[in-house]
Amino acid sequence: MICPTVRRYVDAYADGELDPAAQLELDTHLLRCAACRTHVELARMTRQAVARALGTHGAPAVLVERVERSVRAARRQRAVAARHLVPVVAAAGAVACLAMLGPFEPRVTKGGSGVAGTRQAGVLPVLEDVVRLHSSELPPDVRAAEPKDVVSYFRSRVDFPVLPAVFEGESARLEGARLSNVRDARAAALYYDVRGRRLTVVVFAAPVHLGTQRRIELMGQPIFYARVGGYTVPVRKTDGLTYAFTGDFDAPSMLRLAARARVGL
């Protein structure tokens, strides 16, 4: 990324409005470019000064009531649509999921023929299962101090080799693993502690077409990712296996962890 491109998006960066891939690229550029760092700091100082000058004012009661009424009406409509399984709700949800990643996409590509194809291929449901395995915080079947403990546990339980990810340059500690499923396929859920936060890596062999997910090149690794249920879920494929990552981290941190992971044989 070059300075003119960075400065074009300084305001969006200062407001936290860039998509994760773009934010990572700007972070990397700012580490080595003092001039661009100055532009970012100036943008942030300007926002702080404006906020102090304007102060804080409560919204008029009439406006608050109008907004609350609109929210209640939208929730009622959503509930009715869910009961009747309106197809457009699912499509709108998938579109919103992609829209949350933002309009700025340097070196990010999208393949396939659209969001509907993604739903039909079962990609988002698979990633929803990954998020469920993380957020449910189920206890591990096996507690592991060493990767070999996990390898041994899964050897007779799944028909593919389960090799725990090793995170280069990160203080990631493997805590345990659990036999589980994504959709109808067997999967291994591996649980890590990374600087006091929970990280889940789900490994499975079921074929998943990721052509319509966002794709970036990070640290020489091709990574697909999506936003599911408030979580960023990066995905890497190697040696016929899929590794899906999610955890209690912001999007740039999740993408960095996925890029730094050594996976496969």
Backbone as CSV, one residue per row, in Angstrom:
resi,resn,N_x,N_y,N_z,CA_x,CA_y,CA_z,C_x,C_y,C_z
1,MET,0.851,-1.188,0.000,0.000,0.000,0.000,0.887,1.238,0.000
2,ILE,0.529,2.244,-0.825,1.343,3.449,-0.955,0.692,4.602,-0.195
3,CYS,1.498,5.643,0.092,1.028,6.746,0.929,-0.242,7.428,0.400
4,PRO,-0.342,7.751,-0.908,-1.569,8.404,-1.373,-2.825,7.567,-1.103
5,THR,-2.723,6.249,-1.230,-3.872,5.390,-0.950,-4.220,5.423,0.534
6,VAL,-3.179,5.363,1.373,-3.408,5.413,2.821,-4.113,6.713,3.203
7,ARG,-3.622,7.817,2.681,-4.169,9.115,3.089,-5.585,9.327,2.567
8,ARG,-5.902,8.649,1.492,-7.274,8.731,0.982,-8.264,8.152,1.989
9,TYR,-7.797,7.162,2.757,-8.696,6.471,3.679,-8.379,6.751,5.145
10,VAL,-7.657,7.835,5.409,-7.301,8.164,6.793,-8.547,8.375,7.657
11,ASP,-9.542,9.091,7.125,-10.735,9.375,7.919,-11.482,8.097,8.278
12,ALA,-11.626,7.195,7.310,-12.313,5.929,7.584,-11.524,5.100,8.586
13,TYR,-10.196,5.153,8.502,-9.349,4.414,9.444,-9.507,4.972,10.852
14,ALA,-9.488,6.297,10.964,-9.619,6.928,12.283,-10.981,6.650,12.908
15,ASP,-12.000,6.479,12.066,-13.346,6.197,12.570,-13.598,4.710,12.780
16,GLY,-12.598,3.853,12.435,-12.780,2.412,12.596,-13.769,1.817,11.624
17,GLU,-13.857,2.373,10.411,-14.866,1.941,9.452,-14.311,1.055,8.339
18,LEU,-13.011,0.773,8.334,-12.441,-0.063,7.281,-12.747,-1.527,7.518
19,ASP,-12.745,-2.307,6.440,-12.927,-3.741,6.617,-11.625,-4.329,7.182
20,PRO,-11.665,-5.527,7.784,-10.487,-6.066,8.468,-9.236,-6.151,7.600
21,ALA,-9.400,-6.564,6.343,-8.236,-6.697,5.470,-7.583,-5.345,5.215
22,ALA,-8.415,-4.324,4.980,-7.876,-2.986,4.740,-7.192,-2.444,5.985
23,GLN,-7.803,-2.677,7.149,-7.196,-2.198,8.385,-5.830,-2.833,8.615
24,LEU,-5.707,-4.124,8.315,-4.422,-4.792,8.463,-3.366,-4.164,7.564
25,GLU,-3.752,-3.867,6.324,-2.784,-3.264,5.396,-2.345,-1.886,5.871
26,LEU,-3.314,-1.090,6.382,-2.939,0.228,6.884,-2.084,0.115,8.132
27,ASP,-2.420,-0.810,9.030,-1.601,-1.020,10.231,-0.151,-1.309,9.844
28,THR,0.018,-2.194,8.864,1.368,-2.567,8.431,2.104,-1.368,7.851
29,HIS,1.402,-0.575,7.025,2.034,0.605,6.424,2.433,1.618,7.490
30,LEU,1.564,1.827,8.483,1.821,2.845,9.503,3.004,2.491,10.392
31,LEU,3.301,1.190,10.508,4.454,0.783,11.312,5.757,1.341,10.761
32,ARG,5.792,1.560,9.439,7.058,1.990,8.827,6.994,3.381,8.205
33,CYS,5.851,4.054,8.305,5.715,5.368,7.648,5.312,6.419,8.679
34,ALA,6.264,7.220,9.117,5.992,8.247,10.126,5.078,9.343,9.582
35,ALA,5.213,9.670,8.296,4.389,10.730,7.709,2.910,10.365,7.749
36,CYS,2.609,9.129,7.399,1.208,8.707,7.412,0.682,8.584,8.841
37,ARG,1.563,8.194,9.772,1.143,8.156,11.181,0.730,9.552,11.653
38,THR,1.461,10.557,11.187,1.126,11.937,11.556,-0.256,12.313,11.043
39,HIS,-0.582,11.917,9.815,-1.903,12.198,9.250,-3.001,11.532,10.079
40,VAL,-2.754,10.279,10.498,-3.751,9.562,11.298,-3.950,10.253,12.645
41,GLU,-2.842,10.625,13.300,-2.946,11.293,14.598,-3.678,12.616,14.475
42,LEU,-3.413,13.356,13.394,-4.096,14.635,13.167,-5.598,14.405,13.015
43,ALA,-5.973,13.365,12.261,-7.396,13.060,12.079,-8.049,12.717,13.412
44,ARG,-7.359,11.953,14.231,-7.926,11.583,15.539,-8.034,12.793,16.464
45,MET,-7.001,13.654,16.457,-7.041,14.847,17.303,-8.171,15.778,16.882
46,THR,-8.400,15.878,15.568,-9.484,16.718,15.063,-10.830,16.213,15.564
47,ARG,-11.015,14.904,15.525,-12.279,14.332,16.002,-12.469,14.582,17.496
48,GLN,-11.401,14.446,18.270,-11.492,14.673,19.702,-11.827,16.131,20.013
49,ALA,-11.219,17.048,19.248,-11.482,18.467,19.469,-12.929,18.817,19.143
50,VAL,-13.436,18.268,18.041,-14.831,18.522,17.661,-15.778,17.959,18.713
51,ALA,-15.468,16.754,19.205,-16.331,16.135,20.216,-16.353,16.973,21.490
52,ARG,-15.176,17.498,21.889,-15.148,18.335,23.096,-15.920,19.633,22.892
53,ALA,-15.801,20.207,21.696,-16.482,21.474,21.432,-17.992,21.313,21.402
54,LEU,-18.453,20.203,20.854,-19.898,19.987,20.738,-20.513,19.534,22.051
55,GLY,-19.709,18.848,22.869,-20.251,18.313,24.109,-21.224,17.194,23.819
56,THR,-21.976,16.795,24.812,-22.966,15.720,24.639,-24.347,16.263,24.939
57,HIS,-25.291,15.949,24.098,-26.673,16.402,24.259,-27.596,15.224,24.043
58,GLY,-28.569,15.104,24.888,-29.535,14.028,24.728,-30.452,14.277,23.545
59,ALA,-30.900,13.208,22.934,-31.832,13.335,21.818,-33.199,13.770,22.336
60,PRO,-33.958,14.527,21.555,-35.315,14.921,21.971,-36.167,13.694,22.243
61,ALA,-37.076,13.810,23.215,-37.931,12.678,23.586,-38.758,12.191,22.403
62,VAL,-39.203,13.112,21.559,-40.013,12.726,20.400,-39.196,11.835,19.457
63,LEU,-37.914,12.194,19.249,-37.062,11.402,18.368,-36.794,10.027,18.970
64,VAL,-36.520,9.978,20.291,-36.273,8.698,20.954,-37.469,7.773,20.796
65,GLU,-38.675,8.311,21.024,-39.884,7.485,20.900,-40.069,6.994,19.476
66,ARG,-39.768,7.857,18.493,-39.926,7.463,17.095,-38.973,6.322,16.736
67,VAL,-37.724,6.435,17.189,-36.745,5.381,16.907,-37.146,4.080,17.575
68,GLU,-37.551,4.146,18.852,-37.952,2.932,19.566,-39.154,2.282,18.910
69,ARG,-40.084,3.096,18.430,-41.273,2.557,17.759,-40.877,1.844,16.470
70,SER,-39.928,2.430,15.727,-39.470,1.800,14.489,-38.757,0.482,14.768
71,VAL,-37.947,0.450,15.855,-37.247,-0.781,16.211,-38.231,-1.871,16.588
72,ARG,-39.253,-1.524,17.382,-40.257,-2.527,17.768,-40.990,-3.065,16.549
73,ALA,-41.317,-2.173,15.611,-42.020,-2.615,14.401,-41.145,-3.537,13.566
74,ALA,-39.844,-3.191,13.465,-38.933,-4.046,12.692,-38.803,-5.417,13.328
75,ARG,-38.762,-5.475,14.666,-38.663,-6.766,15.341,-39.908,-7.608,15.121
76,ARG,-41.076,-6.959,15.139,-42.306,-7.715,14.880,-42.315,-8.288,13.471
77,GLN,-41.877,-7.484,12.501,-41.827,-7.962,11.121,-40.857,-9.119,10.971
78,ARG,-39.703,-9.028,11.671,-38.724,-10.097,11.593,-39.271,-11.391,12.191
79,ALA,-39.997,-11.260,13.305,-40.565,-12.452,13.930,-41.595,-13.117,13.031
80,VAL,-42.430,-12.298,12.385,-43.434,-12.851,11.470,-42.763,-13.541,10.293
81,ALA,-41.729,-12.901,9.745,-41.016,-13.488,8.611,-40.367,-14.813,8.989
82,ALA,-39.786,-14.872,10.204,-39.131,-16.107,10.634,-40.132,-17.239,10.767
83,ARG,-41.321,-16.939,11.289,-42.337,-17.992,11.464,-42.794,-18.550,10.135
84,HIS,-42.823,-17.698,9.134,-43.289,-18.152,7.820,-42.139,-18.538,6.895
85,LEU,-40.915,-18.530,7.424,-39.743,-18.943,6.652,-39.633,-18.178,5.341
86,VAL,-39.744,-16.860,5.432,-39.661,-16.043,4.224,-38.248,-16.134,3.666
87,PRO,-38.074,-16.584,2.432,-36.722,-16.784,1.890,-35.884,-15.524,1.875
88,VAL,-36.529,-14.366,1.664,-35.744,-13.151,1.526,-35.015,-12.798,2.814
89,VAL,-35.513,-13.275,3.959,-34.839,-12.976,5.217,-33.456,-13.593,5.238
90,ALA,-33.376,-14.861,4.810,-32.074,-15.525,4.788,-31.120,-14.815,3.841
91,ALA,-31.623,-14.432,2.668,-30.767,-13.742,1.711,-30.303,-12.407,2.261
92,ALA,-31.247,-11.659,2.894,-30.874,-10.360,3.442,-29.850,-10.505,4.541
93,GLY,-29.981,-11.550,5.349,-29.014,-11.771,6.420,-27.634,-12.032,5.872
94,ALA,-27.544,-12.808,4.803,-26.237,-13.096,4.210,-25.630,-11.847,3.593
95,VAL,-26.470,-11.043,2.919,-25.972,-9.805,2.325,-25.463,-8.873,3.417
96,ALA,-26.225,-8.776,4.530,-25.802,-7.909,5.629,-24.482,-8.376,6.210
97,CYS,-24.291,-9.693,6.286,-23.045,-10.244,6.833,-21.852,-9.787,6.010
98,LEU,-21.985,-9.813,4.674,-20.900,-9.361,3.811,-20.742,-7.850,3.865
99,ALA,-21.893,-7.131,3.983,-21.828,-5.675,3.993,-21.082,-5.151,5.209
100,MET,-21.148,-5.885,6.329,-20.465,-5.454,7.544,-18.959,-5.369,7.355
101,LEU,-18.436,-6.076,6.366,-16.996,-6.078,6.146,-16.516,-4.829,5.430
102,GLY,-17.476,-3.993,4.950,-17.102,-2.688,4.438,-16.819,-2.675,2.954
103,PRO,-16.813,-1.453,2.373,-16.660,-1.322,0.927,-15.217,-1.309,0.450
104,PHE,-14.252,-1.082,1.348,-12.857,-0.912,0.914,-12.165,-2.258,0.924
105,GLU,-11.683,-2.724,-0.237,-11.176,-4.085,-0.332,-9.855,-4.157,-1.094
106,PRO,-8.758,-3.615,-0.578,-7.498,-3.759,-1.307,-7.036,-5.196,-1.319
107,ARG,-6.725,-5.707,-2.513,-6.247,-7.071,-2.686,-7.188,-8.113,-2.085
108,VAL,-8.479,-7.792,-2.046,-9.464,-8.764,-1.571,-10.318,-9.146,-2.755
109,THR,-10.497,-10.435,-2.983,-11.259,-10.880,-4.136,-12.464,-11.676,-3.694
110,LYS,-13.471,-11.683,-4.526,-14.672,-12.462,-4.274,-14.972,-13.271,-5.526
111,GLY,-15.217,-14.556,-5.341,-15.516,-15.410,-6.478,-16.943,-15.865,-6.451
112,GLY,-17.248,-16.892,-7.248,-18.580,-17.496,-7.208,-19.602,-16.622,-7.884
113,SER,-20.878,-16.961,-7.651,-21.955,-16.272,-8.348,-22.884,-15.571,-7.394
114,GLY,-22.474,-15.275,-6.164,-23.302,-14.472,-5.295,-23.602,-15.129,-3.974
115,VAL,-24.290,-14.370,-3.105,-24.580,-14.817,-1.754,-25.523,-16.004,-1.745
116,ALA,-26.510,-16.009,-2.622,-27.442,-17.132,-2.636,-26.709,-18.449,-2.850
117,GLY,-25.709,-18.421,-3.747,-24.925,-19.628,-3.977,-24.197,-20.072,-2.737
118,THR,-23.716,-19.101,-1.930,-23.027,-19.443,-0.692,-23.956,-20.172,0.250
119,ARG,-25.160,-19.684,0.422,-26.116,-20.324,1.308,-26.409,-21.743,0.833
120,GLN,-26.636,-21.890,-0.478,-26.977,-23.203,-0.996,-25.827,-24.182,-0.816
121,ALA,-24.579,-23.685,-0.917,-23.424,-24.561,-0.760,-23.185,-24.934,0.693
122,GLY,-23.877,-24.262,1.606,-23.769,-24.618,3.012,-22.573,-24.021,3.723
123,VAL,-21.931,-22.990,3.135,-20.742,-22.431,3.762,-21.094,-21.729,5.071
124,LEU,-22.068,-20.820,5.028,-22.409,-20.098,6.243,-22.933,-21.010,7.345
125,PRO,-23.789,-21.993,7.054,-24.169,-22.928,8.129,-22.975,-23.651,8.744
126,VAL,-22.000,-24.016,7.925,-20.793,-24.661,8.463,-20.085,-23.715,9.418
127,LEU,-19.923,-22.454,9.022,-19.245,-21.497,9.880,-20.082,-21.150,11.105
128,GLU,-21.393,-21.224,10.983,-22.257,-21.045,12.152,-22.004,-22.154,13.170
129,ASP,-21.759,-23.380,12.686,-21.426,-24.474,13.603,-20.094,-24.211,14.300
130,VAL,-19.146,-23.643,13.566,-17.848,-23.307,14.162,-18.038,-22.289,15.288
131,VAL,-18.828,-21.259,15.032,-19.098,-20.248,16.062,-19.820,-20.871,17.252
132,ARG,-20.764,-21.776,16.976,-21.489,-22.443,18.065,-20.529,-23.221,18.951
133,LEU,-19.586,-23.945,18.328,-18.619,-24.720,19.109,-17.773,-23.812,19.999
134,HIS,-17.483,-22.619,19.508,-16.696,-21.691,20.320,-17.529,-21.062,21.432
135,SER,-18.689,-20.516,21.083,-19.455,-19.725,22.045,-20.143,-20.572,23.108
136,SER,-20.389,-21.868,22.821,-21.048,-22.721,23.809,-20.119,-23.070,24.970
137,GLU,-18.805,-22.949,24.769,-17.808,-23.214,25.808,-18.009,-24.587,26.461
138,LEU,-18.239,-25.590,25.625,-18.350,-26.953,26.138,-16.995,-27.421,26.675
139,PRO,-16.991,-28.256,27.691,-15.709,-28.730,28.218,-15.013,-29.647,27.222
140,PRO,-13.697,-29.674,27.214,-12.981,-30.557,26.283,-13.144,-32.017,26.672
141,ASP,-13.120,-32.902,25.657,-13.102,-34.350,25.928,-11.750,-34.768,26.466
142,VAL,-10.716,-34.089,26.008,-9.365,-34.412,26.448,-8.636,-33.104,26.744
143,ARG,-7.999,-33.044,27.874,-7.163,-31.893,28.205,-5.741,-32.215,27.770
144,ALA,-5.118,-31.271,27.103,-3.845,-31.583,26.459,-2.793,-30.546,26.803
145,ALA,-1.667,-31.029,27.268,-0.526,-30.151,27.481,0.384,-30.135,26.257
146,GLU,0.290,-31.187,25.439,1.139,-31.313,24.258,0.277,-31.672,23.045
147,PRO,0.648,-31.206,21.845,-0.102,-31.578,20.637,-0.231,-33.085,20.448
148,LYS,0.780,-33.852,20.861,0.723,-35.300,20.667,-0.444,-35.927,21.414
149,ASP,-0.876,-35.321,22.545,-2.026,-35.837,23.281,-3.292,-35.749,22.428
150,VAL,-3.442,-34.657,21.695,-4.601,-34.480,20.824,-4.529,-35.422,19.624
151,VAL,-3.357,-35.529,19.033,-3.173,-36.432,17.895,-3.579,-37.848,18.287
152,SER,-3.128,-38.300,19.450,-3.434,-39.657,19.917,-4.930,-39.826,20.178
153,TYR,-5.561,-38.817,20.761,-6.984,-38.923,21.102,-7.853,-39.108,19.862
154,PHE,-7.540,-38.372,18.791,-8.407,-38.412,17.613,-8.053,-39.542,16.639
155,ARG,-6.942,-40.228,16.862,-6.466,-41.209,15.889,-7.531,-42.263,15.578
156,SER,-8.257,-42.739,16.568,-9.267,-43.786,16.350,-10.680,-43.234,16.281
157,ARG,-10.823,-41.898,16.296,-12.161,-41.314,16.363,-12.586,-40.606,15.084
158,VAL,-11.645,-40.191,14.260,-11.977,-39.572,12.983,-11.105,-40.204,11.912
159,ASP,-11.543,-40.090,10.659,-10.805,-40.736,9.574,-9.879,-39.767,8.840
160,PHE,-9.379,-38.771,9.561,-8.388,-37.854,8.992,-7.424,-37.472,10.121
161,PRO,-6.194,-37.091,9.772,-5.215,-36.752,10.813,-5.526,-35.390,11.437
162,VAL,-5.600,-35.351,12.750,-5.837,-34.095,13.460,-4.499,-33.598,14.006
163,LEU,-3.986,-32.552,13.395,-2.711,-31.973,13.800,-2.983,-30.571,14.339
164,PRO,-2.816,-30.359,15.628,-3.094,-29.035,16.193,-2.277,-27.937,15.517
165,ALA,-2.898,-26.773,15.376,-2.186,-25.619,14.820,-1.150,-25.130,15.817
166,VAL,-0.029,-24.677,15.289,1.022,-24.060,16.096,1.130,-22.608,15.645
167,PHE,1.053,-21.674,16.582,0.979,-20.256,16.243,2.357,-19.608,16.382
168,GLU,2.902,-19.215,15.243,4.228,-18.616,15.208,4.205,-17.237,15.866
169,GLY,5.084,-17.016,16.824,5.212,-15.698,17.432,4.065,-15.306,18.327
170,GLU,3.247,-16.259,18.760,2.118,-15.967,19.639,2.210,-16.825,20.899
171,SER,1.789,-16.267,22.021,1.767,-17.044,23.268,0.450,-17.811,23.351
172,ALA,0.304,-18.785,22.456,-0.917,-19.585,22.382,-0.670,-20.927,23.061
173,ARG,-1.528,-21.271,24.013,-1.384,-22.526,24.747,-2.558,-23.454,24.428
174,LEU,-2.256,-24.646,23.927,-3.279,-25.644,23.648,-3.819,-26.167,24.974
175,GLU,-5.141,-26.067,25.165,-5.727,-26.482,26.439,-6.489,-27.794,26.358
176,GLY,-7.000,-28.129,25.186,-7.751,-29.370,25.068,-8.470,-29.462,23.742
177,ALA,-9.276,-30.512,23.584,-9.969,-30.746,22.320,-11.264,-31.500,22.583
178,ARG,-12.140,-31.436,21.599,-13.445,-32.086,21.728,-13.873,-32.656,20.381
179,LEU,-14.387,-33.872,20.396,-14.956,-34.468,19.193,-16.314,-33.835,18.940
180,SER,-16.534,-33.365,17.704,-17.785,-32.682,17.423,-18.174,-32.880,15.961
181,ASN,-19.085,-32.046,15.492,-19.567,-32.109,14.113,-19.713,-30.710,13.546
182,VAL,-19.499,-30.590,12.239,-19.965,-29.427,11.493,-20.907,-29.967,10.435
183,ARG,-22.151,-29.502,10.537,-23.221,-30.123,9.752,-23.242,-31.626,10.064
184,ASP,-23.115,-32.486,9.076,-23.177,-33.929,9.333,-21.804,-34.588,9.335
185,ALA,-20.761,-33.798,9.329,-19.409,-34.352,9.238,-18.699,-34.287,10.587
186,ARG,-17.878,-35.298,10.862,-17.069,-35.316,12.069,-16.061,-34.164,12.025
187,ALA,-15.782,-33.611,13.198,-14.832,-32.501,13.288,-14.114,-32.556,14.622
188,ALA,-12.951,-31.952,14.656,-12.180,-31.819,15.894,-12.146,-30.351,16.280
189,ALA,-12.629,-30.040,17.478,-12.583,-28.674,17.998,-11.409,-28.576,18.962
190,LEU,-10.461,-27.717,18.643,-9.257,-27.542,19.461,-9.343,-26.206,20.175
191,TYR,-9.088,-26.217,21.480,-9.246,-25.019,22.296,-7.884,-24.510,22.761
192,TYR,-7.679,-23.205,22.581,-6.423,-22.561,22.938,-6.678,-21.385,23.883
193,ASP,-5.676,-21.064,24.650,-5.662,-19.818,25.407,-4.590,-18.929,24.778
194,VAL,-5.017,-17.740,24.323,-4.090,-16.791,23.705,-4.156,-15.486,24.494
195,ARG,-3.131,-15.259,25.268,-3.069,-14.052,26.103,-4.330,-13.894,26.959
196,GLY,-4.794,-14.998,27.507,-5.952,-14.967,28.392,-7.288,-14.990,27.688
197,ARG,-7.304,-15.114,26.359,-8.557,-15.169,25.604,-8.706,-16.525,24.928
198,ARG,-9.936,-16.916,24.731,-10.238,-18.231,24.184,-10.206,-18.197,22.655
199,LEU,-9.512,-19.152,22.074,-9.455,-19.326,20.624,-9.855,-20.758,20.302
200,THR,-10.726,-20.927,19.328,-11.170,-22.256,18.909,-10.769,-22.483,17.458
201,VAL,-10.156,-23.629,17.197,-9.802,-24.033,15.835,-10.551,-25.333,15.547
202,VAL,-11.365,-25.322,14.512,-12.150,-26.503,14.157,-11.570,-27.103,12.878
203,VAL,-11.242,-28.393,12.939,-10.608,-29.092,11.815,-11.584,-30.153,11.308
204,PHE,-11.796,-30.184,9.988,-12.679,-31.202,9.411,-12.282,-31.469,7.971
205,ALA,-12.733,-32.613,7.474,-12.348,-33.040,6.129,-13.479,-32.901,5.127
206,ALA,-14.665,-32.536,5.574,-15.803,-32.417,4.654,-15.516,-31.346,3.607
207,PRO,-15.838,-31.611,2.336,-15.565,-30.615,1.296,-16.443,-29.382,1.466
208,VAL,-15.846,-28.213,1.410,-16.572,-26.952,1.515,-16.058,-26.021,0.429
209,HIS,-16.963,-25.522,-0.397,-16.574,-24.582,-1.452,-16.614,-23.171,-0.881
210,LEU,-15.475,-22.472,-0.905,-15.372,-21.155,-0.283,-15.282,-20.036,-1.307
211,GLY,-15.674,-20.322,-2.537,-15.459,-19.359,-3.615,-16.123,-18.018,-3.423
212,THR,-17.243,-17.953,-2.688,-17.949,-16.681,-2.556,-17.661,-15.979,-1.238
213,GLN,-16.693,-16.465,-0.470,-16.294,-15.762,0.742,-15.176,-14.763,0.412
214,ARG,-14.962,-13.805,1.303,-13.862,-12.865,1.121,-12.534,-13.614,1.182
215,ARG,-11.565,-13.190,0.391,-10.269,-13.844,0.344,-9.174,-12.793,0.384
216,ILE,-8.161,-13.019,1.242,-7.024,-12.114,1.292,-5.742,-12.939,1.290
217,GLU,-4.657,-12.285,0.917,-3.318,-12.857,1.047,-2.668,-12.147,2.220
218,LEU,-2.313,-12.903,3.260,-1.741,-12.310,4.456,-0.564,-13.160,4.916
219,MET,0.618,-12.532,5.022,1.834,-13.246,5.403,2.069,-14.455,4.494
220,GLY,1.724,-14.283,3.227,1.933,-15.340,2.242,0.896,-16.438,2.274
221,GLN,-0.163,-16.281,3.101,-1.177,-17.319,3.229,-2.498,-16.851,2.626
222,PRO,-3.127,-17.669,1.771,-4.480,-17.333,1.316,-5.482,-17.660,2.415
223,ILE,-6.282,-16.691,2.781,-7.245,-16.861,3.870,-8.619,-16.393,3.404
224,PHE,-9.619,-17.244,3.585,-11.008,-16.863,3.376,-11.575,-16.455,4.729
225,TYR,-12.564,-15.553,4.729,-13.151,-15.201,6.012,-14.567,-14.670,5.826
226,ALA,-15.332,-14.738,6.917,-16.689,-14.213,6.941,-16.991,-13.729,8.342
227,ARG,-18.021,-12.904,8.464,-18.514,-12.480,9.770,-19.775,-13.287,10.061
228,VAL,-19.759,-13.987,11.181,-20.883,-14.855,11.548,-21.209,-14.630,13.011
229,GLY,-22.440,-14.196,13.294,-22.871,-14.041,14.674,-21.999,-13.128,15.501
230,GLY,-21.437,-12.091,14.884,-20.587,-11.166,15.605,-19.132,-11.593,15.678
231,TYR,-18.804,-12.777,15.169,-17.427,-13.279,15.187,-16.835,-13.219,13.775
232,THR,-15.525,-12.968,13.708,-14.797,-13.123,12.452,-14.299,-14.562,12.383
233,VAL,-14.552,-15.234,11.249,-14.172,-16.640,11.094,-13.254,-16.779,9.877
234,PRO,-11.933,-16.749,10.084,-11.009,-17.034,8.977,-10.951,-18.539,8.717
235,VAL,-10.701,-18.902,7.471,-10.643,-20.310,7.078,-9.416,-20.536,6.206
236,ARG,-8.674,-21.595,6.521,-7.572,-22.024,5.677,-7.769,-23.476,5.283
237,LYS,-7.326,-23.811,4.071,-7.440,-25.186,3.581,-6.049,-25.700,3.235
238,THR,-5.746,-26.902,3.708,-4.440,-27.492,3.427,-4.516,-28.992,3.577
239,ASP,-3.823,-29.699,2.708,-3.746,-31.157,2.759,-5.127,-31.815,2.797
240,GLY,-6.095,-31.214,2.109,-7.445,-31.780,2.069,-8.277,-31.503,3.299
241,LEU,-7.749,-30.746,4.257,-8.476,-30.430,5.486,-8.825,-28.945,5.526
242,THR,-9.890,-28.631,6.247,-10.297,-27.251,6.467,-10.041,-26.894,7.921
243,TYR,-9.369,-25.768,8.134,-9.141,-25.235,9.470,-9.927,-23.929,9.580
244,ALA,-10.892,-23.883,10.480,-11.697,-22.678,10.696,-11.367,-22.127,12.084
245,PHE,-11.090,-20.835,12.158,-10.652,-20.196,13.390,-11.723,-19.206,13.862
246,THR,-11.952,-19.160,15.141,-12.736,-18.057,15.688,-12.391,-17.894,17.151
247,GLY,-12.673,-16.712,17.680,-12.306,-16.467,19.066,-12.741,-15.102,19.530
248,ASP,-12.366,-14.784,20.760,-12.776,-13.534,21.387,-11.775,-12.426,21.063
249,PHE,-11.639,-12.140,19.766,-10.680,-11.152,19.287,-11.355,-10.275,18.231
250,ASP,-10.795,-9.082,18.015,-11.304,-8.261,16.919,-10.869,-8.875,15.586
251,ALA,-11.454,-8.373,14.513,-11.236,-8.975,13.199,-9.767,-8.973,12.769
252,PRO,-9.032,-7.849,12.875,-7.616,-7.894,12.464,-6.801,-8.907,13.255
253,SER,-7.067,-9.013,14.563,-6.321,-9.981,15.379,-6.630,-11.409,14.954
254,MET,-7.898,-11.691,14.645,-8.259,-13.039,14.214,-7.559,-13.389,12.905
255,LEU,-7.520,-12.451,11.984,-6.881,-12.719,10.699,-5.373,-12.927,10.873
256,ARG,-4.757,-12.170,11.764,-3.332,-12.362,12.021,-3.065,-13.742,12.618
257,LEU,-3.900,-14.148,13.577,-3.721,-15.462,14.193,-3.838,-16.576,13.144
258,ALA,-4.838,-16.462,12.272,-5.022,-17.483,11.245,-3.837,-17.519,10.293
259,ALA,-3.284,-16.350,9.977,-2.147,-16.294,9.057,-0.888,-16.868,9.697
260,ARG,-0.731,-16.680,11.003,0.473,-17.135,11.682,0.418,-18.624,12.057
261,ALA,-0.746,-19.216,11.963,-0.882,-20.614,12.362,-0.152,-21.536,11.386
262,ARG,0.629,-22.465,11.931,1.218,-23.514,11.108,0.309,-24.720,11.190
263,VAL,-0.282,-25.080,10.061,-1.261,-26.154,10.017,-0.863,-27.187,8.990
264,GLY,-1.417,-28.363,9.134,-1.176,-29.423,8.149,0.100,-30.190,8.426
265,LEU,0.432,-31.067,7.481,1.580,-31.962,7.626,2.896,-31.217,7.409
